[in-house]
Amino acid sequence: MAKERGQISPSEFAQLQKYLDYSTKKVSDVLKLFSEDGEMAKYLQGDAIGYEGFQEFLKIYLEVDNVPSSLSLALFRSFQADHCSKETVHKADVVCLSDVSCYFSLLEGGRPEDKLEFTFKLYDTDRNGILDSSEVDKIITQMMRVAEYLDWDVFELRPILQQMMKEIDYDGSGSVSLTEWLRAGATTVPLLVLLGLEMTLKDNGQHMWRPKRFSRPVYCNLCEASISLGKQGLSCNLCKYIVHDQCAMKAMPCEVSTYAKSRKDIGVQSHVWVRGGCVSGRCDRCQKKIRSYHSLTGLHCVWCHLEIHDDCLQAVGHECDCGLYRDHILPPSSIYPSVLASGQDRKTSKTNQKSVEDLNSGTSEALRIDPVSNTHPLLVFVNPKSGGKQGERVLWKFQYLLNPRQVFNLQKDGPEPGLKFFKDVANCRILVCGGDGTVGWILETIDKANLSVVPPVAVLPLGTGNDLARCLRWGGGYEGQNLGKILKDLEMSKVVHMDRWSVEVIPQQTEEKSDPVPFQIINNYFSIGVDASIAHRFHIMREKYPEKFNSRMKNKLWYFEFATSESIFSTCKKLEESLKVEICGKPLDLSNLSLEGIAVLNIPSMHGGSNLWGDTKRPHGDSHINQALGATAKVITDPDILKTCVPDLSDKRLEVVGLEGAIEMGQIYTKLKNAGHRLAKCSEITFHTTKTLPMQIDGEPWMQSPCTIKITHKNQMPMLMGPPPRSSNFFGFLC
C-alpha cells in the first residue's frame, strides 16, 4: 500500500529519533538562524522554506553533515499540507517553517512552561497575542500528526482535543490568550501529555500522566470500562491510576503525597490505597485470587505495593512499612517542610504560600529529610537518552518503586539538584542509570559538590560499552530485568574505592590543529594509537549515520569492520618512533617492540568487555603481591613480576599495555588471545608525541597534534560492587 501524503513510515520515524538522540541542538536555537536577520535568511520565502532550506534546517538541528536523502524527502513531503499562509509561492515546493519547528519541538525534551510558550508564539501567526480558532486547529493537527507517528491509537482523539481546547478558553471569548494557554498547561494535564511534554512533579493532587499501551486488558479507574488489549491509555507514574484519554480531564486527584504536609504526618507512614492495579492477581493477606469480574477490584498500596481484597483491608492495619524496598525508600513521612522543623508552621499565609511555591518549583532548601533508622535511602539519576527507550522506562519504574523525589531526570536539570537535596542524608547511596559517560558526569559533579561524606555509587548500565559497570559486577547492559531484583542486589553490595586520574594535555607550538580533549579525568582507560583510531572512525560514522548503530550487536559488527580495515592500512604503524613514554620519571624502553597502540588501564575492561591486561592467576602464597611490593610497586616493569600482577581499581596504580595492531586487538576481543604486551604497572605516566595521533579517554576519541600528556592520581571515589553471580550448576548450589 502506498504511503499517504503527510505521513512518514515507522522506520523513517525511528531513524529520525536516532538522530534526535545524538543531537544537542534546540529548535529555538535553529529558528534564530532562519530569522530575517539570521545567517539562513536567504532560504525564507515568506513564512515558509523550500526543500533546500529544509535540508539546511535538518543539518543544523540534527548536527550531521548529510541527512539521508530518503529521510529528508519523506519529512519534507510530510509537511506539505494545507498549513502555509497565502503569501507563500509554489505551495507544492515549500513547507511552513512554524509547522516544521513546532513538530520538532514536540519531540525534544524541555520545561513544559517553556515549550507551551514556544508553541503558542509559533502558532500566533498574526502576532496579536491570542490564538483564534484556525490557529488552534493547526495545533490540534500537529498533535494528531505526532500521535500518529508515535503509533498512538488516535481513534476519537480529535474530538477529545477539540473539547479540551474549548475548555482552555476560560473566559469563553472564542480565542485563547497566552495566560489561558499557560494556565491550561498547569491545570489541563492531558494537554501536556498530548503535546509530548514531560510532567512536572507538583504534589498538589495532579497525576504524572504518561501514555501507555497495555499488554493485558485493564479497566479505567474513572468509568471502569475496559481499555482493550493493545489500546492506548494514560497511566500515572505515582499511583498507577489508569484512564482512557477522554477520561483524564475528570479523573480523581492523585492520592500520593511525596512529603509530610503537617506535623502529624511526620515519622509514621500510612498506607495509600488505590483501587485496581493488582498485577499479581493474588491477595497478599489471604493468598486467595483477586478476581476482576470485568471491572476494578482489589486495592494496592503505592508505597509497600501490597495487593489485597477489599474485605482484607481492615486486617492489614494503618501503618505502612514500605515493603520489600524499605531499605531504599524515603517515605513521605521522612520528608517535611523546613518550617515544620523549626516550629514555625503557623507563620503568615504569605510565608506559607512561598513555602508551597518553593516546594512546587523543586527548591531543595524548602524540605528537610529525616530518614528511617537503619535504612540506606537511594538517590537515583537516570539518563533517559541512554539505552534507547530503556532509560525512559527505567525513570518511570523508579518513580513508582521509590519516592519520586528520589528520582532525578538528568536531561532536565543535571545532577546538581539531586546532590543538593541529599547532601545531609546519612547512609545514602547513589544509583546512576546510564552509560559510562553518564557515570563520569556524576562522579565529576560529586567532586565539585564538596560533600562532607561522599555516598557510594552503583551503576545500572544503559549505555553501549558499560565497561565500568562490568568491572563492578552490574552487568554489560540492562535488558528490561526486574528493577526490584536490582534493588535487592544493592542491599548485598559492598563498597570499593575506585582510583581516578587527572589528565593534562600540553600541546606543542605547531600549525597542526587538534580536536577538543573530551575529559580531564580518567575513570576507565586512556589509549593512543590503533584502538583509538578504530574508536575515532566508529565515533564519526555513528554521528553521521546513527540509525546504523541502534543495537549492541550492530555496534560490535561495525567495530569489527573498522578493526579489519585498520589492520589493512595500519595508520599507527611504528608508533614507538613518534612516541616517548616515561613512568614515574623513568623512560620506558620500547625499542625491542613493534607497536601500533598503547593503552593505560584503570579497570580491566575496554570496548564492551575486552581485557587487554589479560587474566592472571596469583601464585600460591603471594596473594597480596600488589601491596607487598611496597614503595617499589610504584614502578613495575619486570616481566616476571608483571605476569603475576592483578588489576585492582583501588591500588593507586595503572596498568600499561602495548598493542601490536588491530589483528591482535581483534584476537583479544574474540578471546582468541589472552592479552596484549604487559609493559608496566605505575602510579604516574607521561607521553611525548611528535606527530598527530588518535587518542581516547573512556571511549571518547579525538585527534591530537604533537603534545605532552601527564597522567597523575587525582582521588578515589567510593563505588558499590555488586554481589558475586550465583553459580548455576548443581554442585555450586550444594556449596
C-alpha positions as CSV (number, residue, x, y, z in Angstrom):
1,M,0.0,0.0,0.0
2,A,1.4,3.4,-1.0
3,K,2.3,5.7,1.8
4,E,-0.1,8.6,2.2
5,R,1.0,12.1,1.8
6,G,1.6,13.8,5.1
7,Q,2.9,10.5,6.7
8,I,6.3,9.0,7.2
9,S,6.8,5.3,7.8
10,P,7.6,3.9,11.2
11,S,11.1,3.0,10.1
12,E,11.7,6.6,9.0
13,F,10.4,7.9,12.3
14,A,12.7,5.5,14.2
15,Q,15.6,6.8,12.0
16,L,14.7,10.4,12.9
17,Q,14.5,9.5,16.6
18,K,18.1,8.1,16.5
19,Y,19.3,11.4,15.1
20,L,17.5,13.3,17.8
21,D,19.1,11.1,20.5
22,Y,22.5,12.3,19.4
23,S,21.7,16.0,18.7
24,T,22.2,18.7,21.4
25,K,20.5,21.5,19.4
26,K,17.2,23.1,20.4
27,V,14.6,24.2,17.8
28,S,14.6,27.7,19.3
29,D,18.4,28.0,18.5
30,V,17.9,26.9,14.9
31,L,15.0,29.3,14.4
32,K,17.2,32.3,15.2
33,L,19.4,31.4,12.2
34,F,16.3,31.3,10.0
35,S,15.0,34.7,11.2
36,E,15.0,37.7,8.9
37,D,18.4,38.9,10.1
38,G,19.8,35.4,10.6
39,E,22.5,33.5,8.7
40,M,19.9,31.4,6.9
41,A,17.5,34.2,6.0
42,K,18.2,33.6,2.3
43,Y,16.1,30.4,2.4
44,L,13.0,32.2,3.7
45,Q,10.0,32.5,1.4
46,G,7.5,34.5,3.5
47,D,6.8,32.2,6.4
48,A,8.0,29.1,4.5
49,I,11.2,27.4,3.3
50,G,11.9,25.3,0.2
51,Y,13.5,21.9,0.1
52,E,17.0,23.3,0.0
53,G,16.3,25.4,3.1
54,F,14.6,22.4,4.8
55,Q,17.7,20.3,4.2
56,E,19.9,23.0,5.8
57,F,17.4,23.1,8.8
58,L,17.8,19.4,9.3
59,K,21.7,19.5,9.0
60,I,21.9,22.2,11.7
61,Y,19.2,20.8,14.0
62,L,20.4,17.1,13.8
63,E,24.1,18.1,13.8
64,V,25.0,16.0,10.8
65,D,26.7,16.8,7.5
66,N,24.4,14.7,5.4
67,V,20.9,13.6,6.2
68,P,19.9,10.6,4.0
69,S,18.0,12.0,1.1
70,S,15.2,9.4,1.5
71,L,14.6,10.6,5.1
72,S,14.8,14.4,4.3
73,L,12.5,14.0,1.3
74,A,9.9,11.9,3.3
75,L,9.9,14.5,6.1
76,F,9.6,17.4,3.6
77,R,6.6,15.8,1.9
78,S,5.0,15.1,5.3
79,F,4.8,18.8,6.0
80,Q,3.3,19.6,2.6
81,A,-0.2,20.1,3.8
82,D,-2.7,23.0,3.9
83,H,-1.0,25.0,6.6
84,C,1.0,27.6,4.8
85,S,-0.2,31.2,4.6
86,K,-1.4,32.6,1.2
87,E,1.7,34.7,0.8
88,T,3.9,31.7,0.1
89,V,4.7,30.9,-3.5
90,H,4.9,27.4,-5.2
91,K,3.0,25.8,-2.5
92,A,4.0,22.2,-3.5
93,D,7.6,23.1,-3.1
94,V,7.6,24.8,0.3
95,V,6.6,24.0,3.8
96,C,5.7,26.2,6.7
97,L,8.7,26.9,9.0
98,S,6.3,27.2,12.0
99,D,4.9,23.7,11.3
100,V,8.4,22.2,11.0
101,S,9.6,24.0,14.1
102,C,6.6,23.1,16.2
103,Y,6.7,19.4,15.2
104,F,10.4,19.0,16.2
105,S,9.8,21.0,19.4
106,L,7.2,18.4,20.4
107,L,9.7,15.6,20.1
108,E,12.5,17.1,22.1
109,G,12.8,17.5,25.9
110,G,12.4,20.7,27.9
111,R,10.4,22.5,30.6
112,P,6.7,22.4,30.0
113,E,6.3,26.1,30.6
114,D,8.9,27.0,28.0
115,K,7.6,24.6,25.4
116,L,4.0,25.8,25.9
117,E,5.0,29.4,25.4
118,F,7.1,28.5,22.4
119,T,4.2,26.6,20.8
120,F,1.9,29.5,21.5
121,K,4.2,32.0,19.8
122,L,4.8,29.8,16.8
123,Y,1.1,29.5,16.0
124,D,0.2,33.0,16.8
125,T,1.0,33.9,13.2
126,D,-0.6,37.3,13.2
127,R,1.2,38.2,16.4
128,N,-1.9,39.6,18.1
129,G,-1.3,37.8,21.4
130,I,-4.2,35.3,21.0
131,L,-4.9,32.0,19.2
132,D,-8.1,32.1,17.1
133,S,-10.0,29.0,16.1
134,S,-7.9,28.5,12.9
135,E,-4.7,28.7,14.8
136,V,-5.9,26.3,17.4
137,D,-6.9,23.9,14.7
138,K,-3.3,23.9,13.4
139,I,-2.1,22.9,16.8
140,I,-4.6,20.1,17.0
141,T,-3.4,18.9,13.6
142,Q,0.2,18.9,14.7
143,M,-0.7,17.0,17.9
144,M,-2.6,14.4,15.8
145,R,0.4,14.1,13.5
146,V,2.8,13.4,16.4
147,A,0.3,11.0,17.9
148,E,0.1,9.0,14.7
149,Y,3.9,8.9,14.3
150,L,4.3,7.7,17.8
151,D,1.8,4.9,17.0
152,W,-0.9,6.1,19.3
153,D,-4.5,4.9,19.0
154,V,-5.8,8.2,17.5
155,F,-9.4,7.0,17.1
156,E,-11.7,9.6,18.6
157,L,-8.6,11.7,19.6
158,R,-9.6,14.7,17.5
159,P,-12.9,15.4,19.3
160,I,-11.2,14.9,22.6
161,L,-8.6,17.5,21.6
162,Q,-11.3,19.9,20.3
163,Q,-13.2,19.6,23.6
164,M,-10.1,20.2,25.6
165,M,-9.3,23.3,23.6
166,K,-12.8,24.7,24.3
167,E,-12.2,24.2,28.0
168,I,-8.9,26.1,27.8
169,D,-10.9,29.2,26.6
170,Y,-11.7,30.0,30.3
171,D,-13.5,33.3,29.5
172,G,-15.5,32.0,26.6
173,S,-14.2,34.6,24.2
174,G,-13.7,32.2,21.3
175,S,-9.9,32.6,21.4
176,V,-7.1,31.6,23.7
177,S,-4.7,34.1,25.3
178,L,-1.2,33.3,26.4
179,T,-2.3,33.5,30.0
180,E,-5.1,30.9,29.3
181,W,-2.7,28.7,27.4
182,L,0.0,28.6,30.2
183,R,-2.8,28.2,32.8
184,A,-4.0,25.2,30.8
185,G,-0.5,23.7,31.0
186,A,-0.8,23.8,34.8
187,T,-4.4,22.6,35.1
188,T,-5.3,20.7,31.9
189,V,-2.9,17.7,32.4
190,P,-3.8,15.8,29.2
191,L,-2.6,18.9,27.2
192,L,1.0,18.3,28.4
193,V,0.8,14.6,27.6
194,L,-0.6,15.1,24.2
195,L,1.9,17.8,23.4
196,G,4.6,15.3,24.2
197,L,5.8,17.3,27.3
198,E,7.1,15.7,30.4
199,M,5.0,16.1,33.5
200,T,6.5,18.1,36.4
201,L,6.1,16.8,40.0
202,K,3.7,19.3,41.7
203,D,2.4,17.3,44.7
204,N,-0.9,19.1,44.6
205,G,-3.1,16.3,43.5
206,Q,-2.0,16.3,39.9
207,H,-1.3,13.0,38.3
208,M,2.0,12.5,36.5
209,W,0.5,11.1,33.3
210,R,2.3,9.1,30.7
211,P,0.9,7.5,27.6
212,K,0.8,3.7,27.8
213,R,-0.2,0.8,25.5
214,F,-1.4,-2.1,27.6
215,S,-0.3,-5.6,27.1
216,R,-3.2,-7.0,29.1
217,P,-6.8,-5.9,29.5
218,V,-7.2,-3.2,32.2
219,Y,-10.0,-1.1,33.5
220,C,-10.3,2.7,33.6
221,N,-10.3,4.0,37.2
222,L,-12.9,6.6,36.3
223,C,-15.5,5.0,34.1
224,E,-14.4,1.4,34.9
225,A,-14.9,0.4,31.3
226,S,-12.2,-1.8,29.7
227,I,-9.2,-0.5,27.9
228,S,-8.7,-3.3,25.4
229,L,-5.6,-5.2,24.8
230,G,-3.0,-3.2,22.8
231,K,-5.1,0.0,23.2
232,Q,-3.7,3.4,24.4
233,G,-4.5,5.0,27.7
234,L,-2.9,7.2,30.3
235,S,-1.2,5.9,33.5
236,C,0.0,7.9,36.5
237,N,3.7,7.3,37.4
238,L,2.9,7.9,41.0
239,C,-0.1,5.8,41.8
240,K,-0.8,3.7,38.7
241,Y,-4.2,5.3,38.3
242,I,-5.3,4.3,34.7
243,V,-7.8,6.2,32.5
244,H,-8.9,6.5,28.9
245,D,-7.5,9.6,27.1
246,Q,-11.0,11.1,27.2
247,C,-11.4,10.4,31.0
248,A,-8.3,12.2,32.1
249,M,-10.0,15.6,32.5
250,K,-12.4,14.2,35.1
251,A,-10.0,11.9,37.0
252,M,-10.0,12.0,40.7
253,P,-6.9,13.8,42.2
254,C,-3.8,11.7,42.8
255,E,-3.7,10.5,46.3
256,V,0.1,10.3,46.5
257,S,1.9,12.9,48.6
258,T,5.6,12.8,48.4
259,Y,6.3,14.7,51.7
260,A,4.6,15.2,55.0
261,K,2.4,18.4,54.9
262,S,1.6,18.6,58.6
263,R,3.4,17.7,61.8
264,K,1.1,14.7,62.5
265,D,2.3,13.1,59.3
266,I,6.0,13.1,60.2
267,G,7.6,9.9,61.4
268,V,4.9,7.3,60.8
269,Q,4.0,6.3,57.2
270,S,0.4,5.3,56.4
271,H,-0.8,3.0,53.6
272,V,-2.0,4.8,50.5
273,W,-4.6,2.6,48.8
274,V,-5.6,2.9,45.1
275,R,-8.3,0.7,43.6
276,G,-7.2,-1.7,40.9
277,G,-3.7,-2.2,39.6
278,C,-3.4,-5.7,41.2
279,V,-0.8,-7.1,38.8
280,S,-0.2,-10.4,40.6
281,G,-3.9,-11.2,40.9
282,R,-3.5,-12.7,44.3
283,C,-4.2,-11.2,47.8
284,D,-1.1,-10.7,49.9
285,R,-3.2,-11.1,53.1
286,C,-5.3,-14.2,52.5
287,Q,-3.4,-15.5,49.4
288,K,-6.7,-16.0,47.5
289,K,-7.1,-14.9,43.9
290,I,-8.3,-11.3,43.3
291,R,-11.0,-11.8,40.6
292,S,-11.6,-9.0,38.1
293,Y,-15.4,-9.5,37.5
294,H,-14.9,-7.3,34.4
295,S,-14.3,-4.2,36.5
296,L,-11.9,-2.7,39.0
297,T,-11.4,-4.9,42.0
298,G,-8.8,-5.1,44.8
299,L,-6.6,-2.4,46.2
300,H,-2.8,-1.8,46.0
301,C,-0.6,0.4,48.3
302,V,1.6,2.7,46.3
303,W,4.4,2.5,49.0
304,C,4.7,-1.1,50.1
305,H,3.0,-2.5,46.9
306,L,0.7,-4.9,48.8
307,E,-2.3,-6.1,46.8
308,I,-5.4,-7.1,48.8
309,H,-9.1,-7.8,48.6
310,D,-11.4,-5.0,49.8
311,D,-12.6,-7.3,52.6
312,C,-9.0,-7.7,53.8
313,L,-8.4,-4.0,54.3
314,Q,-9.4,-3.9,58.0
315,A,-7.0,-6.8,58.8
316,V,-3.9,-5.1,57.3
317,G,-3.7,-2.2,59.7
318,H,-3.0,1.5,59.2
319,E,0.8,1.7,59.3
320,C,2.9,1.0,56.2
321,D,6.5,-0.3,56.4
322,C,7.3,0.4,52.7
323,G,7.6,-3.3,51.9
324,L,10.4,-5.2,50.2
325,Y,12.3,-2.0,49.2
326,R,12.1,-0.2,52.6
327,D,15.9,0.0,52.8
328,H,16.0,2.3,49.8
329,I,12.8,4.3,50.1
330,L,12.4,7.8,51.6
331,P,8.7,7.6,52.6
332,P,6.8,10.9,52.7
333,S,6.8,10.7,56.5
334,S,10.6,11.3,56.3
335,I,10.4,14.5,54.2
336,Y,8.8,17.6,55.6
337,P,8.9,21.4,55.1
338,S,11.7,23.2,57.0
339,V,9.1,25.5,58.6
340,L,7.6,22.4,60.5
341,A,11.1,21.5,61.8
342,S,11.6,25.0,63.2
343,G,8.2,25.2,64.9
344,Q,7.1,27.9,62.5
345,D,4.3,26.1,60.8
346,R,1.8,28.8,61.9
347,K,3.5,31.6,60.1
348,T,1.6,34.1,58.0
349,S,-0.2,32.9,54.9
350,K,2.3,34.8,52.8
351,T,5.2,32.8,54.2
352,N,3.2,29.5,53.8
353,Q,2.4,30.5,50.2
354,K,6.2,31.0,49.5
355,S,7.0,27.6,51.0
356,V,4.4,25.9,48.8
357,E,5.9,27.7,45.7
358,D,9.4,26.6,46.7
359,L,8.2,23.0,47.0
360,N,6.4,23.0,43.7
361,S,9.5,24.6,42.0
362,G,11.7,21.8,43.4
363,T,13.7,24.1,45.7
364,S,15.6,21.7,48.0
365,E,16.0,24.2,50.8
366,A,12.3,24.1,51.4
367,L,12.4,20.5,52.6
368,R,14.2,18.6,55.3
369,I,14.9,14.9,55.3
370,D,14.9,12.6,58.3
371,P,15.4,9.0,57.1
372,V,14.0,5.9,58.7
373,S,16.7,4.5,61.0
374,N,18.8,1.6,59.7
375,T,18.0,2.3,56.1
376,H,20.1,3.5,53.1
377,P,18.0,5.9,51.1
378,L,18.7,5.7,47.4
379,L,19.3,8.7,45.2
380,V,18.6,7.7,41.6
381,F,19.9,9.6,38.5
382,V,18.5,8.5,35.1
383,N,19.7,9.5,31.7
384,P,16.5,8.9,29.6
385,K,18.5,9.0,26.3
386,S,20.8,6.1,27.3
387,G,19.9,2.7,26.1
388,G,17.2,3.9,23.6
389,K,13.7,3.8,25.2
390,Q,15.1,1.8,28.2
391,G,16.2,4.9,30.0
392,E,12.8,6.5,29.9
393,R,11.1,3.3,31.1
394,V,13.6,2.9,34.0
395,L,12.8,6.5,35.0
396,W,9.1,5.7,35.1
397,K,9.5,2.5,37.0
398,F,11.7,4.0,39.7
399,Q,9.3,6.9,40.2
400,Y,6.8,4.2,41.3
401,L,9.0,1.8,43.2
402,L,10.6,4.7,45.2
403,N,9.5,8.2,46.3
404,P,9.5,10.3,43.1
405,R,11.6,12.9,44.9
406,Q,14.4,10.4,45.0
407,V,14.5,10.0,41.2
408,F,16.1,12.7,39.0
409,N,15.9,13.1,35.3
410,L,19.4,14.2,34.2
411,Q,18.1,15.7,31.0
412,K,16.1,18.3,32.8
413,D,18.5,19.9,35.4
414,G,21.5,17.6,35.6
415,P,22.7,16.0,38.8
416,E,23.2,19.2,41.0
417,P,19.6,19.4,42.4
418,G,19.6,15.7,43.5
419,L,23.0,16.0,45.2
420,K,21.9,19.2,46.9
421,F,18.7,17.6,48.1
422,F,20.6,14.6,49.6
423,K,23.6,16.4,50.9
424,D,22.7,15.9,54.6
425,V,21.1,12.4,54.2
426,A,23.1,9.9,56.3
427,N,23.9,6.4,54.9
428,C,22.5,7.2,51.5
429,R,23.6,5.5,48.2
430,I,23.6,6.7,44.6
431,L,22.4,4.7,41.6
432,V,23.4,6.0,38.2
433,C,21.2,4.7,35.3
434,G,23.2,5.3,32.1
435,G,26.4,4.6,30.2
436,D,30.0,5.1,31.3
437,G,29.8,8.7,30.2
438,T,26.9,9.4,32.5
439,V,28.7,7.8,35.4
440,G,31.7,10.0,34.7
441,W,29.5,13.1,34.7
442,I,28.0,12.2,38.1
443,L,31.4,11.5,39.6
444,E,32.8,14.8,38.4
445,T,29.7,16.7,39.8
446,I,30.2,14.9,43.1
447,D,33.8,16.1,43.1
448,K,32.7,19.7,42.6
449,A,29.9,19.5,45.3
450,N,32.5,19.1,48.1
451,L,30.2,16.8,50.1
452,S,31.2,16.2,53.7
453,V,30.5,12.5,53.2
454,V,30.6,11.1,49.7
455,P,27.9,8.4,49.1
456,P,28.9,5.2,47.3
457,V,27.8,4.9,43.7
458,A,26.3,1.9,41.9
459,V,25.6,1.6,38.1
460,L,22.6,0.4,36.2
461,P,24.2,0.0,32.7
462,L,22.1,1.6,29.9
463,G,24.9,2.5,27.5
464,T,26.8,0.6,24.8
465,G,30.2,-0.4,26.3
466,N,29.4,-0.3,30.0
467,D,33.0,-1.2,30.9
468,L,32.8,0.2,34.4
469,A,29.5,-1.5,35.2
470,R,31.1,-4.8,34.1
471,C,34.0,-4.4,36.4
472,L,31.7,-3.5,39.3
473,R,29.6,-6.6,38.6
474,W,26.4,-4.7,37.5
475,G,26.4,-6.4,34.0
476,G,27.1,-5.4,30.5
477,G,23.7,-3.8,29.8
478,Y,20.2,-3.6,31.2
479,E,17.7,-5.7,29.2
480,G,14.5,-5.0,31.0
481,Q,15.2,-7.1,34.1
482,N,13.1,-6.7,37.2
483,L,14.2,-3.5,38.9
484,G,13.2,-4.9,42.2
485,K,15.9,-7.6,41.9
486,I,18.4,-4.8,41.2
487,L,17.3,-3.0,44.4
488,K,17.8,-6.2,46.4
489,D,21.3,-6.7,44.9
490,L,22.1,-3.2,46.0
491,E,21.5,-4.3,49.6
492,M,24.1,-7.0,49.3
493,S,26.7,-4.8,47.5
494,K,30.0,-3.8,49.1
495,V,31.9,-0.5,48.9
496,V,35.2,-0.3,46.9
497,H,37.3,2.8,46.4
498,M,38.0,3.4,42.7
499,D,41.0,5.4,41.6
500,R,40.5,8.4,39.4
501,W,43.3,10.0,37.4
502,S,43.9,13.6,36.2
503,V,45.0,14.1,32.5
504,E,46.9,17.2,31.5
505,V,47.4,17.8,27.7
506,I,50.1,20.3,26.9
507,P,50.2,21.0,23.1
508,Q,53.4,21.9,21.3
509,Q,53.5,25.1,19.3
510,T,52.7,23.7,15.8
511,E,50.3,24.7,13.0
512,E,48.5,21.4,13.2
513,K,45.1,21.6,14.8
514,S,43.6,19.2,17.4
515,D,40.1,18.2,18.3
516,P,38.9,19.3,21.8
517,V,40.1,17.0,24.6
518,P,36.9,15.3,25.8
519,F,37.8,14.8,29.5
520,Q,40.3,15.9,32.1
521,I,39.7,12.8,34.2
522,I,40.2,9.1,33.6
523,N,37.8,6.7,35.2
524,N,38.3,3.7,32.9
525,Y,41.2,3.9,30.5
526,F,43.3,6.1,28.2
527,S,44.9,5.0,24.9
528,I,47.0,6.2,22.0
529,G,47.2,4.6,18.5
530,V,45.3,1.7,16.9
531,D,42.4,1.2,19.3
532,A,41.8,5.0,19.5
533,S,41.9,5.1,15.7
534,I,39.2,2.5,15.4
535,A,37.1,4.3,18.1
536,H,37.5,7.6,16.3
537,R,36.3,6.1,13.0
538,F,33.4,4.4,14.9
539,H,32.5,7.8,16.6
540,I,32.5,9.7,13.3
541,M,30.4,7.1,11.5
542,R,27.9,6.9,14.4
543,E,27.4,10.7,14.4
544,K,26.8,10.6,10.6
545,Y,24.5,7.6,10.5
546,P,23.1,7.0,14.0
547,E,20.4,4.7,12.7
548,K,23.0,2.1,11.8
549,F,24.2,1.9,15.4
550,N,20.9,1.2,17.2
551,S,21.9,-2.1,18.9
552,R,24.8,-3.6,20.8
553,M,25.2,-6.3,18.2
554,K,25.3,-3.8,15.3
555,N,27.9,-1.8,17.2
556,K,30.1,-4.8,17.6
557,L,29.8,-5.6,13.9
558,W,30.8,-2.1,12.9
559,Y,33.7,-2.1,15.4
560,F,34.9,-5.4,13.8
561,E,34.6,-3.8,10.3
562,F,36.7,-0.8,11.3
563,A,39.2,-3.0,13.0
564,T,39.6,-5.1,9.8
565,S,40.2,-2.0,7.6
566,E,42.7,-0.6,10.3
567,S,44.6,-3.9,10.1
568,I,45.0,-3.4,6.3
569,F,46.1,0.3,6.3
570,S,48.0,0.2,9.7
571,T,47.7,4.0,10.2
572,C,49.6,3.8,13.5
573,K,52.5,1.6,12.4
574,K,55.8,2.0,14.2
575,L,54.2,4.1,17.0
576,E,57.4,4.0,19.1
577,E,59.1,6.3,16.5
578,S,56.7,9.1,17.3
579,L,56.1,8.5,20.9
580,K,58.2,8.5,24.1
581,V,56.9,7.2,27.4
582,E,58.0,8.0,31.0
583,I,56.7,6.1,34.0
584,C,57.3,7.9,37.3
585,G,60.0,10.0,35.6
586,K,61.9,7.0,34.1
587,P,61.9,6.2,30.3
588,L,60.1,3.1,29.2
589,D,62.1,1.1,26.7
590,L,60.0,0.3,23.6
591,S,63.0,-0.3,21.2
592,N,62.5,-4.1,21.0
593,L,58.8,-3.9,20.3
594,S,56.8,-3.0,17.1
595,L,53.7,-1.4,18.5
596,E,50.7,0.3,17.0
597,G,49.0,1.3,20.2
598,I,49.4,1.8,24.0
599,A,46.6,1.5,26.5
600,V,46.7,2.8,30.1
601,L,44.1,0.9,32.2
602,N,42.4,1.8,35.5
603,I,39.9,-1.0,35.1
604,P,40.3,-4.4,33.3
605,S,37.7,-3.7,30.6
606,M,37.6,-1.8,27.3
607,H,35.3,-1.6,24.3
608,G,32.5,-3.5,26.0
609,G,34.4,-6.3,27.9
610,S,37.9,-6.7,26.3
611,N,40.5,-7.3,29.0
612,L,43.8,-6.1,27.4
613,W,45.8,-6.9,30.5
614,G,44.5,-10.5,30.5
615,D,43.7,-12.9,33.2
616,T,46.2,-13.5,36.0
617,K,46.4,-16.4,38.4
618,R,48.1,-15.4,41.6
619,P,51.0,-17.6,42.6
620,H,50.4,-19.6,45.8
621,G,51.4,-17.7,48.9
622,D,51.7,-14.4,47.1
623,S,48.0,-13.3,47.2
624,H,48.9,-9.7,48.1
625,I,51.7,-9.1,45.6
626,N,50.4,-5.7,44.6
627,Q,50.5,-4.4,48.1
628,A,53.5,-6.4,49.4
629,L,55.9,-4.8,47.0
630,G,55.6,-1.6,49.0
631,A,57.2,1.6,47.6
632,T,58.9,-0.3,44.8
633,A,55.5,-1.1,43.4
634,K,55.1,2.5,42.2
635,V,57.0,1.3,39.1
636,I,57.0,-2.4,38.0
637,T,58.5,-3.3,34.6
638,D,60.0,-6.7,35.4
639,P,58.2,-9.2,33.0
640,D,58.2,-12.0,35.6
641,I,56.6,-9.8,38.3
642,L,54.1,-8.3,35.7
643,K,52.9,-11.9,35.0
644,T,51.6,-12.2,38.5
645,C,50.2,-8.6,38.8
646,V,46.4,-8.5,39.1
647,P,44.5,-5.3,38.1
648,D,43.0,-3.5,41.1
649,L,40.9,-0.4,40.7
650,S,41.8,0.6,44.2
651,D,45.6,0.2,44.3
652,K,46.5,3.8,43.0
653,R,48.4,2.2,40.1
654,L,47.7,2.0,36.4
655,E,48.4,-0.9,34.0
656,V,50.2,-0.1,30.8
657,V,49.7,-2.5,27.8
658,G,51.2,-2.5,24.3
659,L,49.3,-3.5,21.2
660,E,50.9,-4.8,18.1
661,G,47.9,-4.0,15.8
662,A,44.2,-4.3,15.0
663,I,44.5,-8.0,14.4
664,E,45.9,-8.6,17.9
665,M,43.0,-6.4,19.3
666,G,40.5,-8.5,17.4
667,Q,42.0,-11.7,18.8
668,I,41.7,-10.3,22.4
669,Y,38.2,-9.1,21.7
670,T,37.1,-12.6,20.4
671,K,39.0,-14.4,23.2
672,L,41.5,-16.0,20.7
673,K,44.3,-14.3,22.6
674,N,44.7,-13.7,26.3
675,A,46.2,-10.2,26.4
676,G,48.5,-7.6,24.9
677,H,52.1,-6.9,26.0
678,R,52.3,-6.1,29.7
679,L,54.7,-3.1,29.7
680,A,54.4,-1.7,33.2
681,K,52.4,-1.0,36.4
682,C,52.9,2.5,37.7
683,S,51.5,5.4,39.6
684,E,52.3,8.2,37.1
685,I,52.9,8.3,33.4
686,T,53.9,10.9,30.8
687,F,53.7,10.7,27.0
688,H,55.6,12.9,24.5
689,T,54.3,12.7,20.9
690,T,55.9,14.2,17.8
691,K,53.0,13.8,15.3
692,T,49.2,14.0,15.2
693,L,47.8,10.7,16.7
694,P,44.4,9.4,17.6
695,M,43.7,9.2,21.4
696,Q,40.8,8.3,23.6
697,I,39.7,8.7,27.2
698,D,36.9,6.4,28.5
699,G,35.7,5.6,25.0
700,E,35.6,9.3,23.7
701,P,38.2,9.6,20.9
702,W,39.9,12.7,19.4
703,M,42.8,13.6,17.1
704,Q,45.7,15.3,19.0
705,S,48.6,17.2,17.5
706,P,52.1,16.9,19.0
707,C,51.9,17.3,22.7
708,T,52.9,16.2,26.2
709,I,50.4,14.3,28.2
710,K,50.7,13.8,32.0
711,I,48.6,11.3,33.9
712,T,48.6,11.5,37.7
713,H,46.5,10.2,40.6
714,K,43.6,12.5,41.4
715,N,41.5,10.8,44.1
716,Q,39.4,7.8,45.0
717,M,35.6,7.5,44.7
718,P,33.5,5.1,46.8
719,M,31.7,2.7,44.4
720,L,29.3,-0.2,45.0
721,M,30.5,-3.6,43.8
722,G,27.5,-5.9,43.0
723,P,27.2,-9.3,44.7
724,P,29.1,-12.2,43.0
725,P,27.0,-14.1,40.5
726,R,25.3,-17.2,41.8
727,S,26.5,-20.5,40.5
728,S,24.1,-22.0,38.1
729,N,25.3,-25.6,38.4
730,F,24.1,-28.2,40.9
731,F,27.4,-28.5,42.7
732,G,27.6,-24.7,43.1
733,F,24.2,-24.9,44.7
734,L,25.4,-27.5,47.2
735,C,28.3,-25.2,48.2
